[in-house]
Amino acid sequence: MFHVKLPGHDAMARDADEHLTTAPVKLPRRIVERPLRQVAKRLLMALMVLAVTVFIVWIDRKGYHDNSDGGVDLLDAVYYSTVTLSTTGYGDIVPYSDGARLTNVLLVTPLRVLFLIILVGTTLEVLTERTREEFRLNRWRSQLRDHTVVIGYGTKGRSAMQTLIATGLKKDQIVVVDPSAKVIETCNAEGLTGVVGDATRSDVLLRAELQRARQIIIATQRDDTAVLVTLTARQLNRGAKIVAAVREEENAPLLRQSGADAVITSASAAGRLLGLSVLSPSAGTVMEDLIQQGSGLDLIERPVIKSEVGKNVRETEDLVVSVLRGHRLLGYDDPKASPLQLTDRVITIVRAVPGSEGADMRFNAAD
């Protein structure tokens, strides 16, 4: 057993005020070139401009005068080119011949402008990128509604996300929360928005706009973490559907008491599937097929259509295994399940249709 401390209202208020400055949100984007490579390329261009300028000054060195010793050697050419391109201009080395002055006007000055463009351009690009990122983040926050938050992006979280996408949920409606920055980078590469941080903190969940989410999937590595996340998530969002996974079956009731609508015991579920596969490998294959969305057979939930109202569950085109009437789940062989009513929802087994995003799978977990 473990103890969970529920965050107080004062802490929640502080977290709500601070959530804009912590737990960075990382939106998915296609990076054309790495930042270090961009900086290195610009630095190389600046050095090339400097080298060209040194070469020009060195060729025409007799047209320049050094106030210290009169002559201009290679070091003086490098020094003069550097202070000229950087617009420092100490004035100790000056062009005095007509050719040197003309060269400065026609060649050195354009090179100076190019040199400044390279340096200033790098700074402007950084500032522009930051402004663009802030704009994207603000637009994302304003448009995000009724999305799905996946907390924990390990094997369970990734599988849950893949199942949601297979049923037609768009990637821009999924936000992943995980404490690992590398995991969030992986999410970004897959086209998902991620929030780096500890999901037991309300400020991190607020960064994921959990208060406006429709569905919350909690797939943390530890059961005590799952309980605390569930408590915090339920405080922030009273109406969202929360589905949580736990390792130990004895912790499932605690998750339900904490606010989870459904609790999946991963260890027990895997054990039952192993046992079923031992007794009947074919039955185990069928069950695994039903769990894997988008291939073979799919287990879906859908509303009863008008043409099915008043019919027996066995008279529908799909294979109905259960009927959801209000808050009661009725088996297909339950006498109360028939006739079907318009407000019923049925859980059926259908043949998956590849490439149709489940034909929307006639499935919407939030309906």
MARTIVEX-678030 format. One record per residue (C-alpha): x, y, z; residue in one letter; residue number from 1. Coordinates in nm, 3 decimals. Example, Ala and Ser with C-alpha at 12.3 -4.5 7.8 and 13.67 -1.06 7.14 Angstrom:
BEGIN
{{1.230; -0.450; 0.780}; a; 1} {{1.367; -0.106; 0.714}; s; 2} 
This chain:
BEGIN
{{0.000; 0.000; 0.000}; m; 1} {{0.104; 0.360; -0.044}; f; 2} {{-0.010; 0.700; 0.074}; h; 3} {{-0.118; 0.980; -0.156}; v; 4} {{-0.119; 1.345; -0.060}; k; 5} {{-0.390; 1.543; -0.235}; l; 6} {{-0.275; 1.889; -0.352}; p; 7} {{-0.454; 2.168; -0.163}; g; 8} {{-0.655; 2.443; -0.323}; h; 9} {{-0.385; 2.706; -0.249}; d; 10} {{-0.121; 2.498; -0.423}; a; 11} {{-0.355; 2.444; -0.717}; m; 12} {{-0.408; 2.820; -0.749}; a; 13} {{-0.033; 2.887; -0.739}; r; 14} {{0.028; 2.619; -0.998}; d; 15} {{-0.239; 2.766; -1.223}; a; 16} {{-0.064; 3.106; -1.208}; d; 17} {{0.280; 2.958; -1.274}; e; 18} {{0.197; 2.705; -1.541}; h; 19} {{0.291; 2.941; -1.821}; l; 20} {{0.655; 2.953; -1.712}; t; 21} {{0.725; 2.585; -1.644}; t; 22} {{0.702; 2.248; -1.819}; a; 23} {{0.781; 2.347; -2.179}; p; 24} {{0.534; 2.251; -2.449}; v; 25} {{0.699; 2.115; -2.760}; k; 26} {{0.491; 2.130; -3.076}; l; 27} {{0.573; 1.892; -3.359}; p; 28} {{0.764; 2.049; -3.643}; r; 29} {{0.977; 1.946; -3.936}; r; 30} {{1.333; 2.061; -3.875}; i; 31} {{1.505; 2.122; -4.207}; v; 32} {{1.853; 2.179; -4.067}; e; 33} {{2.007; 2.147; -3.722}; r; 34} {{2.073; 2.478; -3.540}; p; 35} {{2.442; 2.399; -3.486}; l; 36} {{2.483; 2.328; -3.854}; r; 37} {{2.315; 2.658; -3.941}; q; 38} {{2.549; 2.849; -3.708}; v; 39} {{2.853; 2.664; -3.845}; a; 40} {{2.748; 2.743; -4.201}; k; 41} {{2.705; 3.113; -4.124}; r; 42} {{3.039; 3.123; -3.942}; l; 43} {{3.208; 2.963; -4.242}; l; 44} {{3.051; 3.224; -4.471}; m; 45} {{3.174; 3.505; -4.245}; a; 46} {{3.527; 3.360; -4.248}; l; 47} {{3.518; 3.334; -4.626}; m; 48} {{3.420; 3.702; -4.652}; v; 49} {{3.705; 3.789; -4.415}; l; 50} {{3.950; 3.581; -4.618}; a; 51} {{3.846; 3.752; -4.943}; v; 52} {{3.886; 4.093; -4.781}; t; 53} {{4.233; 4.003; -4.650}; v; 54} {{4.332; 3.885; -4.997}; f; 55} {{4.214; 4.211; -5.156}; i; 56} {{4.399; 4.426; -4.901}; v; 57} {{4.714; 4.214; -4.925}; w; 58} {{4.730; 4.244; -5.303}; i; 59} {{4.699; 4.622; -5.282}; d; 60} {{4.904; 4.658; -4.962}; r; 61} {{5.132; 4.924; -5.113}; k; 62} {{4.832; 5.156; -5.130}; g; 63} {{4.783; 5.142; -4.751}; y; 64} {{4.972; 5.325; -4.480}; h; 65} {{5.034; 5.207; -4.126}; d; 66} {{5.084; 5.492; -3.881}; n; 67} {{5.317; 5.279; -3.666}; s; 68} {{5.577; 5.166; -3.920}; d; 69} {{5.448; 5.279; -4.256}; g; 70} {{5.434; 4.936; -4.423}; g; 71} {{5.153; 4.678; -4.429}; v; 72} {{5.235; 4.309; -4.388}; d; 73} {{5.005; 4.005; -4.383}; l; 74} {{4.918; 4.048; -4.014}; l; 75} {{4.835; 4.412; -4.079}; d; 76} {{4.610; 4.306; -4.369}; a; 77} {{4.422; 4.061; -4.144}; v; 78} {{4.397; 4.325; -3.870}; y; 79} {{4.272; 4.595; -4.109}; y; 80} {{4.018; 4.359; -4.268}; s; 81} {{3.884; 4.254; -3.929}; t; 82} {{3.836; 4.604; -3.788}; v; 83} {{3.694; 4.724; -4.120}; t; 84} {{3.436; 4.447; -4.160}; l; 85} {{3.330; 4.483; -3.797}; s; 86} {{3.298; 4.863; -3.853}; t; 87} {{3.537; 4.927; -3.564}; t; 88} {{3.778; 5.133; -3.774}; g; 89} {{4.058; 5.252; -3.544}; y; 90} {{4.217; 5.456; -3.820}; g; 91} {{4.576; 5.340; -3.762}; d; 92} {{4.584; 5.176; -4.107}; i; 93} {{4.431; 5.375; -4.392}; v; 94} {{4.416; 5.351; -4.771}; p; 95} {{4.597; 5.650; -4.922}; y; 96} {{4.637; 5.559; -5.291}; s; 97} {{4.355; 5.613; -5.539}; d; 98} {{4.351; 5.242; -5.625}; g; 99} {{4.322; 5.136; -5.259}; a; 100} {{4.044; 5.384; -5.195}; r; 101} {{3.857; 5.274; -5.507}; l; 102} {{3.897; 4.910; -5.401}; t; 103} {{3.750; 4.998; -5.061}; n; 104} {{3.452; 5.166; -5.223}; v; 105} {{3.379; 4.896; -5.483}; l; 106} {{3.486; 4.577; -5.304}; l; 107} {{3.556; 4.616; -4.933}; v; 108} {{3.238; 4.812; -4.855}; t; 109} {{3.005; 4.554; -5.018}; p; 110} {{3.196; 4.281; -4.835}; l; 111} {{3.145; 4.471; -4.509}; r; 112} {{2.770; 4.490; -4.576}; v; 113} {{2.763; 4.119; -4.658}; l; 114} {{2.957; 4.040; -4.340}; f; 115} {{2.709; 4.238; -4.128}; l; 116} {{2.414; 4.072; -4.301}; i; 117} {{2.552; 3.732; -4.210}; i; 118} {{2.599; 3.824; -3.845}; l; 119} {{2.278; 4.021; -3.803}; v; 120} {{2.087; 3.763; -4.005}; g; 121} {{2.181; 3.492; -3.757}; t; 122} {{2.053; 3.702; -3.467}; t; 123} {{1.734; 3.796; -3.651}; l; 124} {{1.671; 3.433; -3.741}; e; 125} {{1.696; 3.331; -3.376}; v; 126} {{1.459; 3.608; -3.270}; l; 127} {{1.220; 3.533; -3.555}; t; 128} {{1.219; 3.164; -3.470}; e; 129} {{1.140; 3.241; -3.107}; r; 130} {{0.856; 3.474; -3.207}; t; 131} {{0.724; 3.219; -3.455}; r; 132} {{0.732; 2.947; -3.191}; e; 133} {{0.545; 3.164; -2.942}; e; 134} {{0.284; 3.243; -3.207}; f; 135} {{0.237; 2.873; -3.286}; r; 136} {{0.207; 2.792; -2.917}; l; 137} {{-0.054; 3.063; -2.857}; n; 138} {{-0.254; 2.952; -3.160}; r; 139} {{-0.233; 2.591; -3.045}; w; 140} {{-0.368; 2.685; -2.702}; r; 141} {{-0.655; 2.886; -2.845}; s; 142} {{-0.765; 2.610; -3.084}; q; 143} {{-0.717; 2.306; -2.862}; l; 144} {{-1.050; 2.168; -2.736}; r; 145} {{-1.183; 1.821; -2.646}; d; 146} {{-0.845; 1.661; -2.704}; h; 147} {{-0.686; 1.350; -2.557}; t; 148} {{-0.403; 1.366; -2.305}; v; 149} {{-0.173; 1.063; -2.282}; v; 150} {{0.030; 1.066; -1.961}; i; 151} {{0.331; 0.836; -1.989}; g; 152} {{0.468; 0.738; -2.328}; y; 153} {{0.612; 0.397; -2.257}; g; 154} {{0.486; 0.075; -2.413}; t; 155} {{0.134; 0.119; -2.271}; k; 156} {{0.101; 0.484; -2.362}; g; 157} {{0.236; 0.433; -2.713}; r; 158} {{0.002; 0.139; -2.776}; s; 159} {{-0.296; 0.340; -2.649}; a; 160} {{-0.203; 0.628; -2.878}; m; 161} {{-0.168; 0.399; -3.180}; q; 162} {{-0.511; 0.250; -3.109}; t; 163} {{-0.668; 0.595; -3.090}; l; 164} {{-0.512; 0.698; -3.420}; i; 165} {{-0.633; 0.371; -3.578}; a; 166} {{-0.988; 0.462; -3.478}; t; 167} {{-0.968; 0.797; -3.655}; g; 168} {{-0.836; 1.037; -3.389}; l; 169} {{-0.610; 1.299; -3.546}; k; 170} {{-0.257; 1.348; -3.415}; k; 171} {{-0.314; 1.718; -3.351}; d; 172} {{-0.580; 1.616; -3.097}; q; 173} {{-0.331; 1.419; -2.885}; i; 174} {{-0.100; 1.569; -2.622}; v; 175} {{0.165; 1.350; -2.457}; v; 176} {{0.300; 1.426; -2.109}; v; 177} {{0.626; 1.261; -2.003}; d; 178} {{0.917; 1.359; -1.776}; p; 179} {{1.177; 1.261; -2.035}; s; 180} {{1.279; 1.526; -2.289}; a; 181} {{1.404; 1.254; -2.525}; k; 182} {{1.064; 1.083; -2.517}; v; 183} {{0.894; 1.411; -2.606}; i; 184} {{1.140; 1.461; -2.891}; e; 185} {{1.033; 1.120; -3.021}; t; 186} {{0.670; 1.230; -2.997}; c; 187} {{0.749; 1.545; -3.195}; n; 188} {{0.918; 1.335; -3.462}; a; 189} {{0.596; 1.131; -3.485}; e; 190} {{0.386; 1.445; -3.527}; g; 191} {{0.257; 1.466; -3.169}; l; 192} {{0.259; 1.758; -2.928}; t; 193} {{0.444; 1.688; -2.603}; g; 194} {{0.485; 1.843; -2.260}; v; 195} {{0.801; 1.775; -2.062}; v; 196} {{0.740; 1.745; -1.690}; g; 197} {{0.611; 1.556; -1.388}; d; 198} {{0.242; 1.481; -1.445}; a; 199} {{0.174; 1.472; -1.072}; t; 200} {{0.208; 1.852; -1.076}; r; 201} {{-0.098; 2.048; -1.176}; s; 202} {{0.110; 2.313; -1.357}; d; 203} {{0.242; 2.046; -1.595}; v; 204} {{-0.110; 1.918; -1.666}; l; 205} {{-0.231; 2.272; -1.724}; l; 206} {{0.042; 2.313; -1.984}; r; 207} {{-0.117; 2.020; -2.164}; a; 208} {{-0.454; 2.203; -2.141}; e; 209} {{-0.588; 1.905; -1.949}; l; 210} {{-0.868; 2.119; -1.805}; q; 211} {{-1.019; 2.127; -2.157}; r; 212} {{-0.950; 1.766; -2.252}; a; 213} {{-1.220; 1.513; -2.331}; r; 214} {{-1.020; 1.197; -2.261}; q; 215} {{-0.722; 1.127; -2.034}; i; 216} {{-0.510; 0.814; -2.054}; i; 217} {{-0.281; 0.750; -1.758}; i; 218} {{-0.007; 0.499; -1.841}; a; 219} {{0.263; 0.573; -1.586}; t; 220} {{0.527; 0.323; -1.475}; q; 221} {{0.428; 0.322; -1.106}; r; 222} {{0.088; 0.262; -0.947}; d; 223} {{0.133; 0.530; -0.680}; d; 224} {{0.218; 0.783; -0.951}; t; 225} {{-0.096; 0.680; -1.141}; a; 226} {{-0.309; 0.744; -0.831}; v; 227} {{-0.165; 1.090; -0.771}; l; 228} {{-0.198; 1.183; -1.139}; v; 229} {{-0.559; 1.064; -1.139}; t; 230} {{-0.642; 1.272; -0.831}; l; 231} {{-0.483; 1.584; -0.980}; t; 232} {{-0.640; 1.530; -1.323}; a; 233} {{-0.985; 1.481; -1.176}; r; 234} {{-0.954; 1.803; -0.977}; q; 235} {{-0.860; 1.996; -1.288}; l; 236} {{-1.124; 1.837; -1.512}; n; 237} {{-1.444; 1.700; -1.359}; r; 238} {{-1.603; 1.591; -1.685}; g; 239} {{-1.323; 1.418; -1.874}; a; 240} {{-1.315; 1.042; -1.918}; k; 241} {{-1.012; 0.905; -1.734}; i; 242} {{-0.871; 0.562; -1.814}; v; 243} {{-0.576; 0.446; -1.607}; a; 244} {{-0.345; 0.145; -1.612}; a; 245} {{-0.200; -0.020; -1.301}; v; 246} {{0.040; -0.306; -1.256}; r; 247} {{-0.116; -0.465; -0.947}; e; 248} {{-0.483; -0.560; -0.940}; e; 249} {{-0.514; -0.470; -0.570}; e; 250} {{-0.455; -0.103; -0.661}; n; 251} {{-0.738; -0.089; -0.914}; a; 252} {{-1.011; 0.004; -0.656}; p; 253} {{-0.793; 0.291; -0.533}; l; 254} {{-0.766; 0.425; -0.887}; l; 255} {{-1.143; 0.417; -0.922}; r; 256} {{-1.186; 0.596; -0.591}; q; 257} {{-0.937; 0.857; -0.711}; s; 258} {{-1.157; 0.941; -1.008}; g; 259} {{-1.071; 0.696; -1.288}; a; 260} {{-1.368; 0.587; -1.500}; d; 261} {{-1.193; 0.269; -1.610}; a; 262} {{-0.889; 0.087; -1.479}; v; 263} {{-0.686; -0.167; -1.675}; i; 264} {{-0.465; -0.407; -1.482}; t; 265} {{-0.178; -0.463; -1.721}; s; 266} {{-0.014; -0.754; -1.539}; a; 267} {{-0.339; -0.944; -1.488}; s; 268} {{-0.457; -0.879; -1.843}; a; 269} {{-0.129; -1.006; -1.986}; a; 270} {{-0.142; -1.307; -1.755}; g; 271} {{-0.497; -1.396; -1.859}; r; 272} {{-0.402; -1.370; -2.225}; l; 273} {{-0.103; -1.597; -2.163}; l; 274} {{-0.321; -1.852; -1.986}; g; 275} {{-0.580; -1.840; -2.265}; l; 276} {{-0.308; -1.891; -2.525}; s; 277} {{-0.184; -2.199; -2.339}; v; 278} {{-0.533; -2.351; -2.322}; l; 279} {{-0.624; -2.251; -2.676}; s; 280} {{-0.362; -2.086; -2.900}; p; 281} {{-0.632; -2.004; -3.154}; s; 282} {{-0.847; -1.828; -2.895}; a; 283} {{-0.541; -1.632; -2.782}; g; 284} {{-0.475; -1.527; -3.142}; t; 285} {{-0.834; -1.406; -3.180}; v; 286} {{-0.815; -1.206; -2.857}; m; 287} {{-0.488; -1.046; -2.962}; e; 288} {{-0.644; -0.963; -3.298}; d; 289} {{-0.939; -0.795; -3.125}; l; 290} {{-0.705; -0.589; -2.909}; i; 291} {{-0.496; -0.474; -3.206}; q; 292} {{-0.708; -0.205; -3.371}; q; 293} {{-0.719; -0.170; -3.747}; g; 294} {{-0.636; -0.525; -3.855}; s; 295} {{-0.840; -0.844; -3.879}; g; 296} {{-1.130; -0.816; -3.636}; l; 297} {{-1.201; -0.506; -3.431}; d; 298} {{-1.400; -0.463; -3.114}; l; 299} {{-1.584; -0.130; -3.134}; i; 300} {{-1.854; 0.065; -2.956}; e; 301} {{-2.114; 0.250; -3.163}; r; 302} {{-2.463; 0.396; -3.125}; p; 303} {{-2.769; 0.203; -3.233}; v; 304} {{-2.889; 0.323; -3.575}; i; 305} {{-3.254; 0.389; -3.651}; k; 306} {{-3.297; 0.076; -3.862}; s; 307} {{-3.193; -0.139; -3.563}; e; 308} {{-3.436; 0.012; -3.312}; v; 309} {{-3.685; -0.251; -3.189}; g; 310} {{-3.480; -0.544; -3.320}; k; 311} {{-3.327; -0.831; -3.128}; n; 312} {{-2.948; -0.807; -3.076}; v; 313} {{-2.903; -1.113; -3.300}; r; 314} {{-3.086; -0.944; -3.586}; e; 315} {{-2.824; -0.673; -3.640}; t; 316} {{-2.570; -0.693; -3.922}; e; 317} {{-2.278; -0.679; -3.679}; d; 318} {{-2.197; -0.935; -3.414}; l; 319} {{-2.319; -0.766; -3.094}; v; 320} {{-2.150; -0.888; -2.775}; v; 321} {{-2.290; -0.632; -2.527}; s; 322} {{-2.544; -0.351; -2.504}; v; 323} {{-2.476; -0.034; -2.307}; l; 324} {{-2.804; 0.107; -2.177}; r; 325} {{-2.753; 0.408; -1.959}; g; 326} {{-2.492; 0.298; -1.705}; h; 327} {{-2.577; -0.073; -1.736}; r; 328} {{-2.377; -0.312; -1.951}; l; 329} {{-2.599; -0.598; -2.071}; l; 330} {{-2.470; -0.918; -2.229}; g; 331} {{-2.594; -1.025; -2.570}; y; 332} {{-2.788; -1.311; -2.409}; d; 333} {{-2.948; -1.095; -2.142}; d; 334} {{-3.328; -1.088; -2.200}; p; 335} {{-3.327; -0.717; -2.112}; k; 336} {{-3.087; -0.636; -2.396}; a; 337} {{-3.361; -0.684; -2.658}; s; 338} {{-3.528; -0.505; -2.819}; p; 339} {{-3.269; -0.240; -2.893}; l; 340} {{-3.349; 0.121; -2.807}; q; 341} {{-3.244; 0.438; -2.988}; l; 342} {{-3.042; 0.559; -2.689}; t; 343} {{-2.851; 0.230; -2.660}; d; 344} {{-2.490; 0.180; -2.759}; r; 345} {{-2.369; -0.159; -2.875}; v; 346} {{-2.028; -0.321; -2.851}; i; 347} {{-1.975; -0.524; -3.165}; t; 348} {{-1.713; -0.728; -3.347}; i; 349} {{-1.657; -0.611; -3.702}; v; 350} {{-1.413; -0.676; -3.982}; r; 351} {{-1.145; -0.407; -3.992}; a; 352} {{-1.123; -0.199; -4.308}; v; 353} {{-0.757; -0.110; -4.378}; p; 354} {{-0.685; 0.244; -4.490}; g; 355} {{-1.024; 0.384; -4.392}; s; 356} {{-0.923; 0.505; -4.047}; e; 357} {{-1.170; 0.250; -3.929}; g; 358} {{-1.429; 0.417; -4.155}; a; 359} {{-1.439; 0.632; -3.847}; d; 360} {{-1.498; 0.284; -3.702}; m; 361} {{-1.847; 0.405; -3.619}; r; 362} {{-1.674; 0.466; -3.291}; f; 363} {{-1.652; 0.769; -3.070}; n; 364} {{-1.558; 0.704; -2.712}; a; 365} {{-1.690; 1.041; -2.602}; a; 366} {{-2.041; 1.014; -2.750}; d; 367} 
